[in-house]
């Protein structure tokens, strides 16, 4: 993302997705990139090759659309929905499918992520926002975990250590293994997978942005820096306890989504309740920064129905399996031994690509 505007009150996102043909091949992605960029330049008044919105093929494999640093959530939603719609339309012209999901079907090593950037005005504000967002990693993941495997569970495709790790690390300007990183002018949250539609991406970004803006408001209302900030910064034993608690709750969110139960200070709290309370607390900030009604409705629906990002895709998997007769005991045995079960193909891709 480019340097942030508006004294740190800004938000941007990067959406990764794979474009496949009916056989699951991605070889046409490089062709599509140029077509998408041409249309973005022609149709998006804000298009700027250095700032965004923009589109390119990521070095790790997927295509990626990137918003500009936006000063409100309406602008963010317009950027990502327009850019992704163009990508979907261009994919359709080549009889391909743009798949917004965490794992490319049949290729568990191919991962697509959603990265959200929020701005900050100064170092103190950045630090406070970092720690606040870090404490919300479990509920962010519960809302957004979107890496389905066909057993009906959600797989954390980014658990491997390295640049895509789910590490809960101390405040740092250089750590690439953290779910949350301090970058130049932004705090980047990259602990969720691609959500599907542009509106769903914007909803997750709005949730993160709302938490950040509330944290900034609280920070500037403090008479002094809370003592626990220094405790956490020094990575003391108290911070290590917090770290272990976050990791356990994070793992519960990854495996169980919005049905998870978190443990905090010995108390059990359902993930959906944490998300509901957080959403209620940040609504004034979402309103302040022009969150579209349909984006807010997506968040409210996720909380009310206790749905994680993967749930819609998992439903599609189950429907296609049943229609193809692939949900029997023998087919389960064949899948266990990695035999071709005929699930992956145009029917599955089309439903996933057009589910929004």
C-alpha positions as MATLAB code, in Angstrom:
seq = 'XXXXXXXXXXXXXXXXXXXXXXXXXXXXXXXXXXXXXXXXXXXXXXXXXXXXXXXXXXXXXXXXXXXXXXXXXXXXXXXXXXXXXXXXXXXXXXXXXXXXXXXXXXXXXXXXXXXXXXXXXXXXXXXXXXXXXXXXXXXXXXXXXXXXXXXXXXXXXXXXXXXXXXXXXXXXXXXXXXXXXXXXXXXXXXXXXXXXXXXXXXXXXXXXXXXXXXXXXXXXXXXXXXXXXXXXXXXXXXXXXXXXXXXXXXXXXXXXXXXXXXXXXXXXXXXXXXXXXXXXXXXXXXXXXXXXXXXXXXXXXXXXXXXXXXXXXXXXXXXXXXXXXXXXXXXXXXXXXXXXXXXXXXXXXXXXXXXX';
ca = [
       0.000    0.000    0.000;
       1.131    3.575   -0.583;
       1.778    6.147    2.122;
      -1.447    6.787    4.008;
      -3.481    9.992    3.781;
      -5.896   11.917    6.006;
      -3.728   11.950    9.165;
      -3.867    8.202    9.507;
      -7.653    7.800    9.251;
      -7.596    5.537    6.228;
      -8.155    1.961    5.157;
      -7.128   -0.176    2.197;
      -7.167   -3.827    1.242;
      -5.464   -6.338   -1.004;
      -7.637   -9.179   -2.314;
      -6.011  -12.301   -3.769;
      -7.892  -14.839   -5.883;
      -7.210  -17.552   -8.458;
      -8.612  -17.568  -11.980;
      -9.033  -21.132  -13.309;
     -10.448  -22.746  -16.424;
     -12.685  -25.820  -16.451;
      -9.709  -28.101  -15.800;
      -8.439  -26.067  -12.838;
      -5.503  -24.571  -14.740;
      -4.402  -20.985  -13.969;
      -2.358  -20.396  -17.136;
      -4.702  -17.626  -18.363;
      -4.160  -15.415  -15.324;
      -1.250  -13.554  -16.955;
      -3.426  -12.823  -20.000;
      -6.247  -11.529  -17.810;
      -4.044   -9.170  -15.832;
      -3.567   -6.837  -18.803;
      -7.272   -6.887  -19.715;
      -8.298   -6.093  -16.142;
      -5.810   -3.242  -15.846;
      -7.002   -1.728  -19.145;
     -10.605   -1.729  -17.943;
      -9.691   -0.367  -14.511;
      -7.862    2.514  -16.186;
     -10.858    3.208  -18.422;
     -13.645    2.785  -15.862;
     -12.199    3.824  -12.491;
     -11.605    7.547  -12.188;
      -9.323    6.998   -9.202;
      -7.020    4.584  -11.047;
      -3.326    5.298  -10.382;
      -0.671    2.724  -11.229;
       1.458    3.674   -8.196;
      -1.265    4.222   -5.588;
      -4.179    2.068   -6.656;
      -6.678    0.698   -7.342;
      -4.537   -1.731   -9.314;
      -4.263   -5.369  -10.355;
      -1.286   -7.676  -10.813;
      -0.297  -11.331  -10.650;
       1.233  -11.979   -7.244;
       4.583  -13.740   -7.086;
       3.050  -16.433   -4.853;
       0.547  -17.447   -7.541;
      -2.835  -15.673   -7.398;
      -4.088  -12.537   -9.078;
      -4.523   -9.568   -6.749;
      -6.617   -6.408   -6.792;
      -5.575   -3.576   -4.497;
      -7.580   -0.532   -3.440;
      -6.075    2.901   -2.973;
      -5.643    4.160    0.599;
      -9.279    5.129    1.197;
     -10.538    7.822    3.538;
     -13.896    6.135    4.134;
     -15.566    2.747    3.818;
     -17.834    3.726    0.923;
     -14.754    4.532   -1.136;
     -13.131    1.248   -0.123;
     -16.251   -0.721   -1.040;
     -16.540    1.008   -4.417;
     -12.884    0.260   -5.200;
     -12.876   -3.423   -4.315;
     -16.315   -4.292   -5.710;
     -15.618   -2.544   -9.019;
     -12.136   -4.023   -9.387;
     -13.271   -7.553   -8.542;
     -16.367   -7.286  -10.751;
     -14.128   -6.357  -13.675;
     -11.909   -9.348  -12.892;
     -14.927  -11.676  -12.778;
     -16.302  -10.319  -16.061;
     -12.953  -10.663  -17.814;
     -12.611  -14.202  -16.491;
     -16.079  -15.027  -17.837;
     -15.097  -13.836  -21.321;
     -12.377  -16.508  -21.368;
     -14.702  -19.184  -19.928;
     -12.757  -19.034  -16.664;
     -13.750  -18.592  -13.032;
     -12.474  -16.063  -10.480;
     -12.462  -17.985   -7.189;
     -12.501  -15.863   -4.038;
     -11.612  -18.372   -1.341;
      -8.724  -19.367    0.909;
      -7.558  -22.531   -0.877;
      -7.764  -23.227   -4.608;
      -9.897  -26.378   -5.004;
      -7.719  -29.449   -5.348;
      -4.525  -27.458   -4.767;
      -4.087  -27.048   -1.022;
      -0.742  -25.263   -1.464;
      -2.347  -22.481   -3.510;
      -3.556  -19.857   -1.057;
      -5.414  -16.593   -1.502;
      -5.439  -13.994    1.262;
      -7.177  -10.783    2.232;
      -4.828   -8.163    3.694;
      -6.262   -5.059    5.366;
      -4.280   -1.873    6.037;
      -5.314    0.806    8.531;
      -3.493    4.108    8.857;
      -1.992    5.746   11.918;
      -0.834    9.268   12.656;
       2.174    8.689   14.908;
       4.189    5.995   16.673;
       2.180    6.037   19.904;
      -1.084    5.669   18.037;
       0.380    2.852   15.921;
       1.480    0.935   18.971;
      -1.919    1.228   20.675;
      -3.767    0.158   17.517;
      -1.373   -2.764   17.028;
      -2.033   -4.221   20.471;
      -5.770   -3.622   20.262;
      -6.010   -5.427   16.924;
      -3.792   -8.202   18.229;
      -6.263   -8.926   21.031;
      -9.007   -9.191   18.401;
      -7.207  -11.749   16.228;
      -9.482  -14.627   17.402;
     -12.771  -12.885   16.575;
     -11.385  -11.529   13.285;
     -10.487  -15.095   12.340;
     -13.828  -16.453   13.535;
     -15.568  -14.035   11.162;
     -13.225  -14.509    8.234;
     -11.679  -18.006    8.259;
     -12.327  -19.194    4.724;
     -10.128  -22.201    3.872;
     -12.524  -25.115    3.459;
     -11.546  -28.756    3.286;
     -14.219  -31.263    2.348;
     -14.469  -32.872    5.756;
     -16.553  -29.889    6.813;
     -13.769  -28.272    8.822;
     -11.854  -25.077    8.203;
      -8.159  -25.504    7.585;
      -5.642  -22.821    8.514;
      -3.628  -22.627    5.320;
      -1.302  -19.974    6.712;
      -0.105  -21.775    9.809;
       3.287  -22.516    8.298;
       6.014  -20.314    9.719;
       7.342  -17.722    7.351;
       5.870  -14.809    5.468;
       2.349  -16.246    5.728;
       2.517  -17.465    9.329;
      -0.113  -16.979   11.984;
       2.415  -15.966   14.630;
       1.298  -13.751   17.505;
       4.448  -11.689   17.901;
       5.445   -8.518   19.796;
       5.068   -5.093   18.236;
       7.561   -4.916   15.382;
       8.251   -2.928   12.247;
       9.996   -5.807   10.494;
       8.291   -9.092   11.410;
       6.885  -10.764    8.312;
       5.675  -13.739   10.336;
       3.197  -11.757   12.393;
      -0.493  -11.713   11.622;
      -0.241   -7.984   12.249;
       2.645   -5.898   10.974;
       3.620   -2.283   11.365;
       4.390   -0.932    7.914;
       5.224    2.528    6.631;
       2.156    4.533    7.586;
      -0.072    1.502    8.150;
      -0.795   -1.430   10.391;
      -1.367   -4.446    8.132;
      -3.640   -7.276    9.260;
      -3.151  -10.440    7.211;
      -4.756  -13.140    9.343;
      -7.696  -13.936    7.080;
      -8.265  -15.570    3.693;
     -10.095  -14.216    0.668;
     -13.817  -13.932    1.368;
     -15.525  -14.341   -1.982;
     -17.409  -11.212   -2.985;
     -16.101   -7.664   -2.867;
     -18.754   -6.725   -0.326;
     -17.600   -9.533    1.974;
     -14.027   -8.275    1.702;
     -15.201   -4.778    2.545;
     -17.145   -6.121    5.552;
     -14.053   -7.727    7.090;
     -12.057   -4.567    6.379;
     -14.789   -2.481    8.032;
     -14.679   -4.641   11.172;
     -10.898   -4.212   11.423;
     -11.031   -0.502   10.606;
     -13.756    0.068   13.198;
     -11.660   -1.622   15.898;
      -8.659    0.515   14.913;
     -10.601    3.790   14.897;
     -12.144    3.043   18.283;
      -8.650    2.284   19.620;
      -7.339    5.614   18.320;
     -10.225    7.447   19.930;
      -9.517    5.749   23.254;
      -5.774    6.385   22.951;
      -6.220   10.124   22.548;
      -8.587   10.178   25.514;
      -6.018    8.646   27.868;
      -4.354   10.793   30.489;
      -1.333    8.508   30.386;
      -0.169    5.389   28.577;
      -1.593    2.239   30.235;
       1.068    0.387   32.213;
       0.291   -2.887   30.430;
       1.493   -1.377   27.161;
       5.067   -1.340   28.433;
       4.624   -4.791   29.959;
       3.562   -6.209   26.597;
       6.229   -4.299   24.718;
       8.927   -5.811   26.931;
       7.536   -9.317   26.320;
       7.392  -10.113   30.019;
       5.828  -13.207   31.551;
       2.488  -11.365   31.672;
       2.642  -10.833   27.936;
       3.564  -14.469   27.370;
       0.406  -15.511   29.233;
      -1.644  -13.204   27.024;
       0.147  -14.591   24.001;
      -0.694  -18.208   24.904;
      -4.324  -17.286   25.491;
      -4.539  -15.555   22.134;
      -2.953  -18.502   20.353;
      -5.395  -20.968   21.897;
      -8.394  -18.792   21.040;
      -7.006  -18.224   17.554;
      -6.755  -21.980   17.001;
     -10.324  -22.463   18.209;
     -11.497  -19.788   15.766;
      -9.653  -21.415   12.863;
     -11.118  -24.850   13.550;
     -14.633  -23.869   14.611;
     -15.264  -20.398   13.184;
     -18.132  -18.512   14.793;
     -19.189  -21.571   16.788;
     -15.927  -21.505   18.780;
     -15.872  -20.759   22.500;
     -13.040  -18.523   23.676;
     -11.478  -18.607   27.125;
     -10.441  -15.272   28.610;
      -9.260  -14.923   32.193;
     -10.904  -18.241   33.029;
     -14.244  -17.223   31.536;
     -15.803  -18.921   28.503;
     -17.303  -16.595   25.909;
     -18.752  -17.702   22.548;
     -16.960  -16.261   19.528;
     -20.196  -14.927   18.080;
     -20.842  -13.019   21.321;
     -17.388  -11.432   21.202;
     -18.015  -10.432   17.582;
     -21.511   -9.121   18.398;
     -20.243   -7.000   21.304;
     -17.355   -5.676   19.217;
     -19.619   -4.835   16.294;
     -21.986   -2.927   18.565;
     -19.066   -0.981   20.051;
     -17.582    0.021   16.686;
     -20.822    0.950   14.890;
     -20.429    4.682   15.655;
     -17.050    4.579   13.898;
     -18.461    2.680   10.934;
     -21.142    5.347   10.614;
     -18.546    8.118   10.936;
     -16.616    6.675    8.008;
     -19.611    6.014    5.726;
     -19.898    2.241    5.929;
     -22.438    1.197    3.246;
     -25.647   -0.348    4.557;
     -25.119   -3.608    2.628;
     -21.610   -4.027    4.069;
     -22.877   -3.506    7.610;
     -25.708   -5.959    6.882;
     -23.154   -8.625    5.918;
     -21.396   -8.224    9.267;
     -24.674   -8.329   11.172;
     -25.795  -11.425    9.262;
     -22.507  -13.235    9.969;
     -22.902  -12.576   13.670;
     -26.614  -13.367   13.861;
     -26.334  -16.640   11.914;
     -22.903  -17.495   13.357;
     -21.407  -17.915    9.889;
     -17.696  -17.837    9.107;
     -16.205  -17.043    5.723;
     -15.904  -20.710    4.757;
     -19.466  -21.739    5.486;
     -20.999  -20.766    2.129;
     -18.224  -22.501    0.198;
     -18.485  -25.602    2.371;
     -22.208  -25.756    1.606;
     -21.403  -25.670   -2.115;
     -18.901  -28.522   -1.710;
     -21.512  -30.647    0.048;
     -24.200  -29.917   -2.573;
     -21.899  -30.819   -5.474;
     -20.724  -33.983   -3.703;
     -24.323  -35.113   -3.204;
     -25.311  -34.343   -6.791;
     -22.330  -36.294   -8.119;
     -22.888  -39.156   -5.689;
     -19.545  -38.509   -4.010;
     -20.764  -38.479   -0.432;
     -20.888  -42.257    0.038;
     -18.665  -44.379    2.251;
     -16.680  -45.823   -0.693;
     -16.028  -42.416   -2.214;
     -14.764  -41.274    1.176;
     -12.296  -44.169    1.178;
     -11.145  -43.260   -2.344;
     -10.580  -39.639   -1.280;
      -8.566  -40.848    1.675;
      -6.204  -42.599   -0.729;
      -6.146  -39.487   -2.939;
      -7.952  -41.020   -5.876;
      -9.686  -38.729   -8.365;
     -13.274  -38.311   -7.225;
     -14.537  -36.063  -10.002;
     -15.532  -33.258   -7.644;
     -13.287  -30.546   -9.079;
     -14.506  -29.089  -12.342;
     -16.767  -26.485  -13.972;
     -19.817  -27.184  -11.780;
     -17.914  -26.539   -8.559;
     -15.907  -23.623   -9.948;
     -18.968  -21.890  -11.378;
     -20.894  -22.054   -8.114;
     -17.965  -20.777   -6.082;
     -17.172  -18.007   -8.575;
     -20.739  -16.736   -8.791;
     -22.077  -17.369   -5.312;
     -22.343  -13.648   -4.569;
];
